[in-house]
Amino acid sequence: MALIIDDSCINCDMCEPECPNEAITMGEEVYEIDPALCTECVGHYDKPTCVSVCPIDCIDPDPEHIESQDALLIKYAAITGKLAD
């Protein structure tokens, strides 16, 4: 499942540089996560780094983009060109 940043985001700039897939960009008002690039850090880390660094906990699972762990691993391989460890 991809993640989503809600409108309580304070644009602190903590999440964007932490995303290994470059899925996070500045939107019109708050940061946004591209669901096509978000793997919840599967293949990179044990948990999503954006969630770990967010000071106000405004990053949640995106109910419109539900994906299994296997689907996230396949997406990781497609994005990076390598298999997850």
Secondary structure, DSSP 8 states (H G I E B T S, - for coil): --EEE-TT----SSSGGG-TT--EEE-SSSEEE-TTT--TTTTT-SS-HHHHH-TT--EEE-TTS---HHHHHHHHHHHHSS---
